[in-house]
């Protein structure tokens, strides 16, 4: 079975980000260097028993019919070296159990990740079908590289819009953004472009 290194997975994802323009503005993103090594932090709690992971295989299969299928396949080949986690800052969302049961991320690069770098903090994000990721914002700039179809996006007070596999979505500093999935699970590569704590998130 093909088993790429985590460094090659990260480099492939980063190259795909750098080659794409933002879906809304059409502009290329000013990306940070990828050689800023950070100190190892406390490992993020996580595990393979998160409820949303029952959708992982379906999401990976969906991705194979669209652009960036090779990236998703290489991600699948690295799963045995990654840990699925959730953000400790989301404890206030505990009253929304559907949301908490419906998302997880596998961090590839960051201060607490297998590849120890201050920036970009990046990895793969999974959402269950028919789920709202509520509006939120954070100081670091952020990019999403879409791997599966069917999701919709909203920035600030704008209208919801469709995103497609291969799209790059950019969030500038502290821009409010929300995501809604359709009838299929959602998978994306996501990166914070500025150094920050994972907990540095506010709800809109």
N, CA and C atoms as an extended XYZ file, in Angstrom:
612
Properties=species:S:1:pos:R:3:atomname:S:1:resname:S:1:resid:I:1 pbc="F F F"
N         0.841       -1.204        0.000 N   UNK     1
C         0.000        0.000        0.000 CA  UNK     1
C         0.878        1.255        0.000 C   UNK     1
N         0.478        2.252       -0.768 N   UNK     2
C         1.216        3.506       -0.838 CA  UNK     2
C         1.210        4.188        0.521 C   UNK     2
N         2.383        4.589        1.007 N   UNK     3
C         2.489        5.205        2.322 CA  UNK     3
C         3.391        6.427        2.228 C   UNK     3
N         2.851        7.568        1.838 N   UNK     4
C         3.660        8.771        1.699 CA  UNK     4
C         4.120        9.278        3.060 C   UNK     4
N         5.189       10.059        3.062 N   UNK     5
C         5.624       10.684        4.304 CA  UNK     5
C         4.717       11.859        4.627 C   UNK     5
N         4.681       12.232        5.899 N   UNK     6
C         3.882       13.394        6.293 CA  UNK     6
C         4.439       14.666        5.663 C   UNK     6
N         5.763       14.752        5.537 N   UNK     7
C         6.361       15.924        4.891 CA  UNK     7
C         5.901       16.032        3.439 C   UNK     7
N         5.860       14.921        2.720 N   UNK     8
C         5.423       14.983        1.325 CA  UNK     8
C         3.943       15.325        1.234 C   UNK     8
N         3.145       14.826        2.168 N   UNK     9
C         1.729       15.192        2.200 CA  UNK     9
C         1.558       16.685        2.428 C   UNK     9
N         2.280       17.217        3.411 N   UNK    10
C         2.208       18.646        3.690 CA  UNK    10
C         2.673       19.464        2.486 C   UNK    10
N         3.786       19.081        1.891 N   UNK    11
C         4.321       19.835        0.750 CA  UNK    11
C         3.353       19.807       -0.429 C   UNK    11
N         2.706       18.679       -0.658 N   UNK    12
C         1.741       18.588       -1.741 CA  UNK    12
C         0.553       19.501       -1.482 C   UNK    12
N         0.041       19.477       -0.253 N   UNK    13
C        -1.088       20.338        0.089 CA  UNK    13
C        -0.712       21.813       -0.031 C   UNK    13
N         0.470       22.152        0.449 N   UNK    14
C         0.902       23.552        0.426 CA  UNK    14
C         1.107       24.037       -1.000 C   UNK    14
N         1.626       23.169       -1.855 N   UNK    15
C         1.790       23.526       -3.261 CA  UNK    15
C         0.434       23.769       -3.920 C   UNK    15
N        -0.560       22.956       -3.570 N   UNK    16
C        -1.901       23.139       -4.127 CA  UNK    16
C        -2.512       24.454       -3.667 C   UNK    16
N        -2.274       24.818       -2.411 N   UNK    17
C        -2.767       26.105       -1.905 CA  UNK    17
C        -2.108       27.254       -2.672 C   UNK    17
N        -0.801       27.179       -2.845 N   UNK    18
C        -0.078       28.255       -3.508 CA  UNK    18
C        -0.420       28.413       -4.970 C   UNK    18
N        -0.935       27.351       -5.581 N   UNK    19
C        -1.245       27.390       -7.012 CA  UNK    19
C        -2.649       27.894       -7.305 C   UNK    19
N        -3.451       28.142       -6.265 N   UNK    20
C        -4.850       28.496       -6.481 CA  UNK    20
C        -5.149       29.915       -6.027 C   UNK    20
N        -6.091       30.547       -6.735 N   UNK    21
C        -6.574       31.872       -6.359 CA  UNK    21
C        -7.801       31.727       -5.461 C   UNK    21
N        -8.005       32.714       -4.622 N   UNK    22
C        -9.195       32.750       -3.770 CA  UNK    22
C       -10.462       32.725       -4.623 C   UNK    22
N       -11.418       31.901       -4.254 N   UNK    23
C       -12.632       31.729       -5.045 CA  UNK    23
C       -13.388       33.042       -5.243 C   UNK    23
N       -13.439       33.879       -4.220 N   UNK    24
C       -14.263       35.087       -4.312 CA  UNK    24
C       -13.539       36.254       -4.960 C   UNK    24
N       -12.277       36.457       -4.629 N   UNK    25
C       -11.576       37.638       -5.135 CA  UNK    25
C       -10.777       37.353       -6.398 C   UNK    25
N       -10.436       36.081       -6.638 N   UNK    26
C        -9.603       35.750       -7.784 CA  UNK    26
C        -8.131       36.041       -7.574 C   UNK    26
N        -7.767       36.481       -6.363 N   UNK    27
C        -6.376       36.825       -6.095 CA  UNK    27
C        -5.613       35.684       -5.453 C   UNK    27
N        -4.309       35.635       -5.727 N   UNK    28
C        -3.453       34.669       -5.056 CA  UNK    28
C        -3.215       35.096       -3.613 C   UNK    28
N        -2.947       34.133       -2.753 N   UNK    29
C        -2.780       34.401       -1.335 CA  UNK    29
C        -1.295       34.588       -1.012 C   UNK    29
N        -0.998       35.584       -0.169 N   UNK    30
C         0.368       35.810        0.294 CA  UNK    30
C         0.664       34.789        1.388 C   UNK    30
N         1.367       33.724        1.031 N   UNK    31
C         1.587       32.623        1.956 CA  UNK    31
C         2.835       32.844        2.802 C   UNK    31
N         2.814       32.377        4.048 N   UNK    32
C         4.007       32.486        4.896 CA  UNK    32
C         5.031       31.434        4.505 C   UNK    32
N         6.274       31.600        4.938 N   UNK    33
C         7.263       30.540        4.708 CA  UNK    33
C         6.872       29.287        5.473 C   UNK    33
N         7.389       28.159        5.051 N   UNK    34
C         7.028       26.896        5.697 CA  UNK    34
C         8.162       26.318        6.533 C   UNK    34
N         9.134       27.130        6.883 N   UNK    35
C        10.286       26.631        7.626 CA  UNK    35
C        10.401       27.244        9.018 C   UNK    35
N         9.308       27.775        9.546 N   UNK    36
C         9.328       28.358       10.885 CA  UNK    36
C         9.040       27.261       11.906 C   UNK    36
N        10.089       26.717       12.465 N   UNK    37
C         9.923       25.619       13.401 CA  UNK    37
C         9.558       26.143       14.776 C   UNK    37
N         8.584       25.499       15.403 N   UNK    38
C         8.140       25.901       16.724 CA  UNK    38
C         8.506       24.849       17.759 C   UNK    38
N         8.414       25.239       19.005 N   UNK    39
C         8.652       24.288       20.080 CA  UNK    39
C         7.462       23.330       20.191 C   UNK    39
N         7.748       22.099       20.521 N   UNK    40
C         6.673       21.124       20.706 CA  UNK    40
C         5.837       21.528       21.916 C   UNK    40
N         4.532       21.577       21.737 N   UNK    41
C         3.631       21.901       22.829 CA  UNK    41
C         2.996       20.647       23.404 C   UNK    41
N         2.129       20.859       24.363 N   UNK    42
C         1.385       19.741       24.936 CA  UNK    42
C         0.520       19.107       23.849 C   UNK    42
N         0.561       17.808       23.761 N   UNK    43
C        -0.211       17.114       22.726 CA  UNK    43
C        -1.700       17.375       22.904 C   UNK    43
N        -2.377       17.605       21.791 N   UNK    44
C        -3.817       17.818       21.838 CA  UNK    44
C        -4.523       16.498       22.133 C   UNK    44
N        -5.535       16.533       23.018 N   UNK    45
C        -6.264       15.297       23.279 CA  UNK    45
C        -7.057       14.879       22.056 C   UNK    45
N        -7.163       13.607       21.842 N   UNK    46
C        -7.913       13.140       20.688 CA  UNK    46
C        -7.954       11.626       20.649 C   UNK    46
N        -8.495       11.100       19.588 N   UNK    47
C        -8.584        9.658       19.448 CA  UNK    47
C        -9.357        9.304       18.204 C   UNK    47
N        -9.508        8.027       17.986 N   UNK    48
C       -10.161        7.541       16.786 CA  UNK    48
C       -11.619        7.181       17.021 C   UNK    48
N       -12.177        7.537       18.172 N   UNK    49
C       -13.548        7.161       18.483 CA  UNK    49
C       -14.531        8.328       18.365 C   UNK    49
N       -14.107        9.431       17.752 N   UNK    50
C       -15.003       10.566       17.587 CA  UNK    50
C       -16.134       10.186       16.640 C   UNK    50
N       -17.381       10.557       16.969 N   UNK    51
C       -18.535       10.088       16.176 CA  UNK    51
C       -18.455       10.405       14.694 C   UNK    51
N       -17.903       11.571       14.324 N   UNK    52
C       -17.884       11.980       12.920 CA  UNK    52
C       -17.022       11.056       12.057 C   UNK    52
N       -16.122       10.309       12.673 N   UNK    53
C       -15.208        9.494       11.885 CA  UNK    53
C       -15.913        8.352       11.157 C   UNK    53
N       -17.150        8.093       11.484 N   UNK    54
C       -17.887        7.091       10.703 CA  UNK    54
C       -18.116        7.564        9.269 C   UNK    54
N       -17.920        8.862        9.018 N   UNK    55
C       -18.089        9.414        7.668 CA  UNK    55
C       -16.775        9.538        6.903 C   UNK    55
N       -15.664        9.187        7.536 N   UNK    56
C       -14.365        9.426        6.898 CA  UNK    56
C       -14.209        8.629        5.610 C   UNK    56
N       -14.513        7.361        5.637 N   UNK    57
C       -14.352        6.546        4.435 CA  UNK    57
C       -15.204        7.074        3.290 C   UNK    57
N       -16.435        7.480        3.587 N   UNK    58
C       -17.306        8.026        2.548 CA  UNK    58
C       -16.715        9.312        1.973 C   UNK    58
N       -16.203       10.173        2.840 N   UNK    59
C       -15.613       11.429        2.364 CA  UNK    59
C       -14.408       11.167        1.476 C   UNK    59
N       -13.568       10.233        1.869 N   UNK    60
C       -12.395        9.913        1.058 CA  UNK    60
C       -12.800        9.342       -0.297 C   UNK    60
N       -13.835        8.522       -0.320 N   UNK    61
C       -14.314        7.981       -1.591 CA  UNK    61
C       -14.890        9.083       -2.475 C   UNK    61
N       -15.633       10.017       -1.881 N   UNK    62
C       -16.181       11.140       -2.635 CA  UNK    62
C       -15.070       11.956       -3.291 C   UNK    62
N       -13.993       12.166       -2.570 N   UNK    63
C       -12.915       13.025       -3.058 CA  UNK    63
C       -12.244       12.458       -4.303 C   UNK    63
N       -12.360       11.163       -4.529 N   UNK    64
C       -11.634       10.539       -5.632 CA  UNK    64
C       -12.221       10.845       -7.010 C   UNK    64
N       -13.389       11.437       -7.049 N   UNK    65
C       -14.013       11.786       -8.327 CA  UNK    65
C       -13.802       13.241       -8.716 C   UNK    65
N       -12.941       13.956       -7.974 N   UNK    66
C       -12.831       15.398       -8.154 CA  UNK    66
C       -11.378       15.845       -8.151 C   UNK    66
N       -11.149       17.150       -8.471 N   UNK    67
C        -9.786       17.670       -8.382 CA  UNK    67
C        -9.185       17.436       -6.993 C   UNK    67
N        -7.902       17.271       -6.935 N   UNK    68
C        -7.131       17.026       -5.714 CA  UNK    68
C        -7.356       15.623       -5.150 C   UNK    68
N        -7.829       14.705       -5.996 N   UNK    69
C        -8.012       13.327       -5.550 CA  UNK    69
C        -6.697       12.733       -5.042 C   UNK    69
N        -5.583       13.101       -5.685 N   UNK    70
C        -4.287       12.554       -5.275 CA  UNK    70
C        -3.926       13.016       -3.863 C   UNK    70
N        -4.241       14.260       -3.534 N   UNK    71
C        -3.980       14.772       -2.196 CA  UNK    71
C        -4.792       14.001       -1.153 C   UNK    71
N        -6.063       13.788       -1.429 N   UNK    72
C        -6.903       13.035       -0.497 CA  UNK    72
C        -6.409       11.599       -0.346 C   UNK    72
N        -5.973       10.990       -1.442 N   UNK    73
C        -5.458        9.622       -1.379 CA  UNK    73
C        -4.179        9.557       -0.543 C   UNK    73
N        -3.308       10.544       -0.679 N   UNK    74
C        -2.091       10.570        0.133 CA  UNK    74
C        -2.412       10.816        1.600 C   UNK    74
N        -3.416       11.631        1.867 N   UNK    75
C        -3.875       11.821        3.238 CA  UNK    75
C        -4.340       10.484        3.824 C   UNK    75
N        -5.116        9.731        3.057 N   UNK    76
C        -5.579        8.420        3.512 CA  UNK    76
C        -4.405        7.508        3.842 C   UNK    76
N        -3.316        7.635        3.066 N   UNK    77
C        -2.140        6.814        3.304 CA  UNK    77
C        -1.352        7.207        4.535 C   UNK    77
N        -1.673        8.356        5.126 N   UNK    78
C        -0.974        8.838        6.322 CA  UNK    78
C        -1.802        8.716        7.597 C   UNK    78
N        -2.993        8.187        7.502 N   UNK    79
C        -3.907        8.200        8.641 CA  UNK    79
C        -3.357        7.476        9.870 C   UNK    79
N        -2.531        6.473        9.651 N   UNK    80
C        -1.989        5.729       10.785 CA  UNK    80
C        -0.985        6.537       11.594 C   UNK    80
N        -0.573        7.710       11.084 N   UNK    81
C         0.384        8.559       11.799 CA  UNK    81
C        -0.235        9.857       12.289 C   UNK    81
N        -1.540        9.976       12.176 N   UNK    82
C        -2.243       11.198       12.575 CA  UNK    82
C        -3.276       10.888       13.653 C   UNK    82
N        -3.572       11.898       14.455 N   UNK    83
C        -4.568       11.765       15.513 CA  UNK    83
C        -5.706       12.740       15.260 C   UNK    83
N        -6.920       12.255       15.329 N   UNK    84
C        -8.094       13.105       15.168 CA  UNK    84
C        -8.407       13.791       16.495 C   UNK    84
N        -8.631       15.094       16.439 N   UNK    85
C        -8.858       15.864       17.653 CA  UNK    85
C       -10.016       16.840       17.449 C   UNK    85
N       -10.362       17.499       18.555 N   UNK    86
C       -11.313       18.603       18.530 CA  UNK    86
C       -10.710       19.772       19.290 C   UNK    86
N       -11.238       20.955       19.057 N   UNK    87
C       -10.699       22.172       19.656 CA  UNK    87
C       -11.210       22.325       21.088 C   UNK    87
N       -10.276       22.454       22.027 N   UNK    88
C       -10.678       22.613       23.426 CA  UNK    88
C       -11.441       23.902       23.671 C   UNK    88
N       -11.310       24.872       22.770 N   UNK    89
C       -12.039       26.131       22.903 CA  UNK    89
C       -13.517       25.962       22.616 C   UNK    89
N       -13.922       24.821       22.094 N   UNK    90
C       -15.319       24.623       21.712 CA  UNK    90
C       -16.160       24.055       22.840 C   UNK    90
N       -15.639       24.064       24.065 N   UNK    91
C       -16.412       23.523       25.170 CA  UNK    91
C       -17.722       24.276       25.377 C   UNK    91
N       -17.737       25.563       25.037 N   UNK    92
C       -18.977       26.334       25.164 CA  UNK    92
C       -20.035       25.867       24.183 C   UNK    92
N       -19.613       25.067       23.181 N   UNK    93
C       -20.578       24.538       22.225 CA  UNK    93
C       -21.182       23.225       22.708 C   UNK    93
N       -20.871       22.826       23.965 N   UNK    94
C       -21.326       21.526       24.447 CA  UNK    94
C       -22.838       21.390       24.388 C   UNK    94
N       -23.534       22.528       24.479 N   UNK    95
C       -24.993       22.462       24.392 CA  UNK    95
C       -25.461       22.093       22.992 C   UNK    95
N       -24.574       22.216       22.011 N   UNK    96
C       -24.889       21.831       20.632 CA  UNK    96
C       -24.174       20.515       20.342 C   UNK    96
N       -24.733       19.429       20.852 N   UNK    97
C       -24.068       18.143       20.741 CA  UNK    97
C       -23.964       17.669       19.297 C   UNK    97
N       -24.923       18.058       18.448 N   UNK    98
C       -24.849       17.672       17.040 CA  UNK    98
C       -23.578       18.216       16.403 C   UNK    98
N       -23.243       19.466       16.726 N   UNK    99
C       -22.025       20.048       16.179 CA  UNK    99
C       -20.793       19.321       16.708 C   UNK    99
N       -20.741       19.105       18.011 N   UNK   100
C       -19.576       18.457       18.595 CA  UNK   100
C       -19.391       17.035       18.073 C   UNK   100
N       -20.481       16.360       17.796 N   UNK   101
C       -20.397       15.006       17.251 CA  UNK   101
C       -20.091       15.007       15.754 C   UNK   101
N       -20.169       16.174       15.135 N   UNK   102
C       -20.121       16.236       13.682 CA  UNK   102
C       -18.861       16.803       13.078 C   UNK   102
N       -17.807       17.013       13.869 N   UNK   103
C       -16.580       17.545       13.268 CA  UNK   103
C       -15.351       16.956       13.970 C   UNK   103
N       -14.237       16.987       13.256 N   UNK   104
C       -12.930       16.626       13.815 CA  UNK   104
C       -11.861       17.090       12.837 C   UNK   104
N       -10.640       17.218       13.328 N   UNK   105
C        -9.543       17.559       12.437 CA  UNK   105
C        -8.312       16.723       12.787 C   UNK   105
N        -7.503       16.481       11.785 N   UNK   106
C        -6.241       15.759       11.936 CA  UNK   106
C        -5.124       16.729       11.566 C   UNK   106
N        -4.414       17.230       12.563 N   UNK   107
C        -3.387       18.232       12.323 CA  UNK   107
C        -2.107       17.572       11.819 C   UNK   107
N        -1.572       18.100       10.738 N   UNK   108
C        -0.341       17.592       10.145 CA  UNK   108
C         0.853       18.431       10.571 C   UNK   108
N         0.672       19.750       10.606 N   UNK   109
C         1.769       20.684       10.846 CA  UNK   109
C         1.343       21.721       11.877 C   UNK   109
N         2.169       21.968       12.880 N   UNK   110
C         1.863       22.953       13.900 CA  UNK   110
C         2.674       22.679       15.148 C   UNK   110
N         2.601       23.548       16.158 N   UNK   111
C         3.390       23.365       17.378 CA  UNK   111
C         3.091       22.070       18.119 C   UNK   111
N         1.867       21.526       17.956 N   UNK   112
C         1.485       20.298       18.650 CA  UNK   112
C         1.269       19.140       17.680 C   UNK   112
N         1.754       19.285       16.459 N   UNK   113
C         1.489       18.322       15.395 CA  UNK   113
C         2.734       17.469       15.113 C   UNK   113
N         2.591       16.430       14.304 N   UNK   114
C         3.758       15.620       13.959 CA  UNK   114
C         4.884       16.419       13.303 C   UNK   114
N         4.543       17.363       12.419 N   UNK   115
C         5.530       18.275       11.841 CA  UNK   115
C         5.526       19.534       12.695 C   UNK   115
N         6.600       19.771       13.440 N   UNK   116
C         6.645       20.848       14.425 CA  UNK   116
C         7.037       22.170       13.762 C   UNK   116
N         6.021       22.982       13.468 N   UNK   117
C         6.263       24.304       12.905 CA  UNK   117
C         5.296       25.301       13.523 C   UNK   117
N         5.758       26.524       13.687 N   UNK   118
C         4.879       27.559       14.223 CA  UNK   118
C         3.778       27.914       13.226 C   UNK   118
N         4.153       28.057       11.963 N   UNK   119
C         3.195       28.318       10.891 CA  UNK   119
C         3.687       27.589        9.643 C   UNK   119
N         2.780       27.188        8.785 N   UNK   120
C         1.338       27.247        8.969 CA  UNK   120
C         0.853       26.087        9.840 C   UNK   120
N        -0.096       26.367       10.732 N   UNK   121
C        -0.754       25.301       11.475 CA  UNK   121
C        -1.834       24.737       10.557 C   UNK   121
N        -1.700       23.478       10.192 N   UNK   122
C        -2.549       22.982        9.111 CA  UNK   122
C        -2.835       21.497        9.263 C   UNK   122
N        -3.901       21.063        8.601 N   UNK   123
C        -4.285       19.666        8.622 CA  UNK   123
C        -5.553       19.460        7.818 C   UNK   123
N        -6.251       18.387        8.110 N   UNK   124
C        -7.455       18.015        7.365 CA  UNK   124
C        -8.663       18.057        8.287 C   UNK   124
N        -9.752       18.582        7.754 N   UNK   125
C       -10.958       18.868        8.536 CA  UNK   125
C       -12.124       18.065        7.967 C   UNK   125
N       -12.855       17.388        8.844 N   UNK   126
C       -13.974       16.536        8.450 CA  UNK   126
C       -15.251       17.010        9.125 C   UNK   126
N       -16.338       17.105        8.348 N   UNK   127
C       -17.659       17.456        8.892 CA  UNK   127
C       -18.683       16.430        8.440 C   UNK   127
N       -19.652       16.169        9.304 N   UNK   128
C       -20.749       15.261        8.995 CA  UNK   128
C       -21.728       15.921        8.024 C   UNK   128
N       -22.577       15.143        7.385 N   UNK   129
C       -23.622       15.717        6.528 CA  UNK   129
C       -24.625       16.537        7.324 C   UNK   129
N       -25.256       17.483        6.632 N   UNK   130
C       -26.377       18.260        7.169 CA  UNK   130
C       -26.042       18.902        8.515 C   UNK   130
N       -24.919       19.605        8.540 N   UNK   131
C       -24.410       20.201        9.775 CA  UNK   131
C       -24.013       21.655        9.524 C   UNK   131
N       -24.260       22.501       10.506 N   UNK   132
C       -23.826       23.892       10.465 CA  UNK   132
C       -22.618       24.078       11.365 C   UNK   132
N       -21.541       24.604       10.791 N   UNK   133
C       -20.403       25.087       11.576 CA  UNK   133
C       -20.680       26.565       11.802 C   UNK   133
N       -21.084       26.952       13.018 N   UNK   134
C       -21.584       28.318       13.235 CA  UNK   134
C       -20.543       29.384       12.935 C   UNK   134
N       -21.019       30.600       12.696 N   UNK   135
C       -20.146       31.727       12.419 CA  UNK   135
C       -19.144       31.942       13.546 C   UNK   135
N       -17.900       32.142       13.176 N   UNK   136
C       -16.824       32.343       14.137 CA  UNK   136
C       -15.705       33.124       13.458 C   UNK   136
N       -14.726       33.567       14.236 N   UNK   137
C       -13.614       34.338       13.683 CA  UNK   137
C       -12.391       34.170       14.571 C   UNK   137
N       -11.224       34.508       14.011 N   UNK   138
C        -9.962       34.368       14.721 CA  UNK   138
C        -8.937       35.302       14.095 C   UNK   138
N        -7.961       35.775       14.860 N   UNK   139
C        -6.955       36.684       14.303 CA  UNK   139
C        -6.151       36.108       13.146 C   UNK   139
N        -5.737       34.841       13.168 N   UNK   140
C        -4.939       34.347       12.038 CA  UNK   140
C        -5.734       34.295       10.739 C   UNK   140
N        -5.071       34.630        9.653 N   UNK   141
C        -5.646       34.392        8.324 CA  UNK   141
C        -5.743       32.880        8.101 C   UNK   141
N        -6.672       32.492        7.244 N   UNK   142
C        -6.944       31.058        7.084 CA  UNK   142
C        -7.296       30.743        5.641 C   UNK   142
N        -6.904       29.548        5.209 N   UNK   143
C        -7.328       29.053        3.899 CA  UNK   143
C        -7.943       27.668        4.057 C   UNK   143
N        -8.938       27.411        3.236 N   UNK   144
C        -9.534       26.079        3.094 CA  UNK   144
C        -9.334       25.632        1.655 C   UNK   144
N        -8.886       24.405        1.483 N   UNK   145
C        -8.755       23.782        0.176 CA  UNK   145
C        -9.795       22.660        0.123 C   UNK   145
N       -10.808       22.827       -0.707 N   UNK   146
C       -11.983       21.959       -0.682 CA  UNK   146
C       -11.702       20.659       -1.443 C   UNK   146
N       -12.031       19.525       -0.813 N   UNK   147
C       -11.774       18.221       -1.414 CA  UNK   147
C       -13.033       17.463       -1.813 C   UNK   147
N       -14.183       17.830       -1.272 N   UNK   148
C       -15.433       17.112       -1.548 CA  UNK   148
C       -16.536       18.102       -1.920 C   UNK   148
N       -17.584       17.652       -2.597 N   UNK   149
C       -18.655       18.550       -3.035 CA  UNK   149
C       -19.738       18.720       -1.974 C   UNK   149
N       -20.612       19.711       -2.222 N   UNK   150
C       -21.858       19.805       -1.480 CA  UNK   150
C       -21.911       20.800       -0.345 C   UNK   150
N       -20.795       21.448        0.010 N   UNK   151
C       -20.800       22.389        1.127 CA  UNK   151
C       -21.134       23.802        0.650 C   UNK   151
N       -21.552       24.612        1.597 N   UNK   152
C       -21.820       26.030        1.328 CA  UNK   152
C       -21.069       26.864        2.354 C   UNK   152
N       -20.790       28.127        1.961 N   UNK   153
C       -19.959       29.019        2.766 CA  UNK   153
C       -20.668       30.357        2.947 C   UNK   153
N       -20.309       31.039        4.038 N   UNK   154
C       -20.837       32.378        4.284 CA  UNK   154
C       -19.747       33.207        4.957 C   UNK   154
N       -19.508       34.415        4.448 N   UNK   155
C       -18.535       35.337        5.021 CA  UNK   155
C       -19.235       36.603        5.487 C   UNK   155
N       -18.980       36.982        6.732 N   UNK   156
C       -19.603       38.169        7.333 CA  UNK   156
C       -21.120       38.137        7.128 C   UNK   156
N       -21.700       39.215        6.587 N   UNK   157
C       -23.152       39.283        6.382 CA  UNK   157
C       -23.551       38.943        4.945 C   UNK   157
N       -22.633       38.361        4.198 N   UNK   158
C       -22.927       38.023        2.814 CA  UNK   158
C       -23.864       36.837        2.688 C   UNK   158
N       -24.226       36.542        1.455 N   UNK   159
C       -25.099       35.402        1.177 CA  UNK   159
C       -24.295       34.102        1.235 C   UNK   159
N       -25.002       33.010        1.484 N   UNK   160
C       -24.393       31.689        1.366 CA  UNK   160
C       -24.028       31.431       -0.100 C   UNK   160
N       -22.891       30.771       -0.323 N   UNK   161
C       -22.499       30.417       -1.682 CA  UNK   161
C       -21.937       29.001       -1.693 C   UNK   161
N       -22.051       28.351       -2.854 N   UNK   162
C       -21.573       26.978       -3.006 CA  UNK   162
C       -20.062       26.955       -3.178 C   UNK   162
N       -19.441       25.922       -2.649 N   UNK   163
C       -18.026       25.685       -2.913 CA  UNK   163
C       -17.893       24.314       -3.569 C   UNK   163
N       -16.850       24.179       -4.392 N   UNK   164
C       -16.645       22.962       -5.172 CA  UNK   164
C       -15.254       22.388       -4.890 C   UNK   164
N       -15.072       21.084       -5.093 N   UNK   165
C       -13.740       20.497       -4.944 CA  UNK   165
C       -12.714       21.222       -5.815 C   UNK   165
N       -11.579       21.524       -5.219 N   UNK   166
C       -10.540       22.289       -5.915 CA  UNK   166
C       -10.570       23.761       -5.589 C   UNK   166
N       -11.672       24.258       -5.009 N   UNK   167
C       -11.763       25.677       -4.637 CA  UNK   167
C       -10.844       25.982       -3.458 C   UNK   167
N       -10.333       27.216       -3.451 N   UNK   168
C        -9.600       27.757       -2.315 CA  UNK   168
C       -10.434       28.880       -1.714 C   UNK   168
N       -10.691       28.802       -0.421 N   UNK   169
C       -11.438       29.838        0.295 CA  UNK   169
C       -10.493       30.512        1.272 C   UNK   169
N       -10.426       31.846        1.215 N   UNK   170
C        -9.536       32.618        2.077 CA  UNK   170
C       -10.343       33.428        3.078 C   UNK   170
N        -9.935       33.386        4.356 N   UNK   171
C       -10.502       34.229        5.411 CA  UNK   171
C        -9.407       35.173        5.891 C   UNK   171
N        -9.621       36.458        5.746 N   UNK   172
C        -8.655       37.436        6.247 CA  UNK   172
C        -8.759       37.514        7.772 C   UNK   172
N        -7.890       38.318        8.381 N   UNK   173
C        -7.866       38.451        9.832 CA  UNK   173
C        -9.262       38.752       10.384 C   UNK   173
N        -9.742       37.913       11.299 N   UNK   174
C       -10.974       38.130       12.071 CA  UNK   174
C       -12.233       38.267       11.213 C   UNK   174
N       -12.232       37.735       10.010 N   UNK   175
C       -13.438       37.707        9.180 CA  UNK   175
C       -14.366       36.593        9.682 C   UNK   175
N       -15.617       36.929        9.921 N   UNK   176
C       -16.593       35.936       10.375 CA  UNK   176
C       -16.922       34.997        9.220 C   UNK   176
N       -16.894       33.705        9.486 N   UNK   177
C       -17.197       32.730        8.438 CA  UNK   177
C       -17.956       31.545        9.040 C   UNK   177
N       -18.772       30.930        8.202 N   UNK   178
C       -19.568       29.775        8.608 CA  UNK   178
C       -19.631       28.801        7.450 C   UNK   178
N       -19.850       27.532        7.773 N   UNK   179
C       -19.917       26.466        6.772 CA  UNK   179
C       -21.154       25.614        7.036 C   UNK   179
N       -21.787       25.180        5.959 N   UNK   180
C       -22.937       24.287        6.075 CA  UNK   180
C       -22.749       23.132        5.090 C   UNK   180
N       -22.928       21.920        5.561 N   UNK   181
C       -22.807       20.763        4.685 CA  UNK   181
C       -24.172       20.347        4.155 C   UNK   181
N       -24.157       19.611        3.044 N   UNK   182
C       -25.367       19.057        2.466 CA  UNK   182
C       -25.557       17.617        2.894 C   UNK   182
N       -25.974       16.782        1.964 N   UNK   183
C       -26.309       15.393        2.285 CA  UNK   183
C       -25.098       14.468        2.316 C   UNK   183
N       -23.910       15.015        2.070 N   UNK   184
C       -22.697       14.198        2.069 CA  UNK   184
C       -21.674       14.800        3.029 C   UNK   184
N       -20.755       13.993        3.529 N   UNK   185
C       -19.720       14.531        4.414 CA  UNK   185
C       -18.777       15.459        3.657 C   UNK   185
N       -18.069       16.251        4.419 N   UNK   186
C       -17.203       17.292        3.866 CA  UNK   186
C       -15.786       17.075        4.362 C   UNK   186
N       -14.814       17.189        3.451 N   UNK   187
C       -13.404       17.059        3.786 CA  UNK   187
C       -12.631       18.185        3.125 C   UNK   187
N       -11.709       18.781        3.863 N   UNK   188
C       -10.901       19.877        3.332 CA  UNK   188
C        -9.541       19.901        4.005 C   UNK   188
N        -8.568       20.478        3.323 N   UNK   189
C        -7.291       20.847        3.933 CA  UNK   189
C        -7.436       22.281        4.413 C   UNK   189
N        -7.025       22.554        5.642 N   UNK   190
C        -7.190       23.892        6.213 CA  UNK   190
C        -5.881       24.322        6.871 C   UNK   190
N        -5.575       25.627        6.786 N   UNK   191
C        -4.334       26.129        7.372 CA  UNK   191
C        -4.531       27.527        7.931 C   UNK   191
N        -3.977       27.763        9.113 N   UNK   192
C        -3.833       29.115        9.653 CA  UNK   192
C        -2.491       29.653        9.179 C   UNK   192
N        -2.494       30.862        8.629 N   UNK   193
C        -1.303       31.434        8.004 CA  UNK   193
C        -0.476       32.293        8.948 C   UNK   193
N        -0.926       32.441       10.190 N   UNK   194
C        -0.211       33.228       11.190 CA  UNK   194
C        -0.138       32.421       12.479 C   UNK   194
N         0.932       32.613       13.226 N   UNK   195
C         1.103       31.885       14.477 CA  UNK   195
C         0.030       32.285       15.485 C   UNK   195
N        -0.556       31.302       16.146 N   UNK   196
C        -1.598       31.563       17.126 CA  UNK   196
C        -1.891       30.286       17.881 C   UNK   196
N        -2.636       30.408       18.953 N   UNK   197
C        -3.112       29.250       19.686 CA  UNK   197
C        -4.383       28.731       19.047 C   UNK   197
N        -4.547       27.426       19.004 N   UNK   198
C        -5.768       26.824       18.449 CA  UNK   198
C        -7.020       27.329       19.160 C   UNK   198
N        -6.859       27.721       20.418 N   UNK   199
C        -8.018       28.175       21.195 CA  UNK   199
C        -8.408       29.632       20.901 C   UNK   199
N        -7.658       30.307       20.045 N   UNK   200
C        -7.881       31.732       19.803 CA  UNK   200
C        -9.011       31.933       18.797 C   UNK   200
N       -10.221       31.510       19.195 N   UNK   201
C       -11.406       31.573       18.347 CA  UNK   201
C       -12.551       32.202       19.129 C   UNK   201
N       -13.332       33.037       18.456 N   UNK   202
C       -14.528       33.639       19.066 CA  UNK   202
C       -15.733       33.322       18.202 C   UNK   202
N       -16.883       33.191       18.845 N   UNK   203
C       -18.128       32.908       18.138 CA  UNK   203
C       -18.845       34.193       17.782 C   UNK   203
N       -19.384       34.238       16.581 N   UNK   204
C       -20.056       35.465       16.117 CA  UNK   204
C       -21.421       35.594       16.755 C   UNK   204
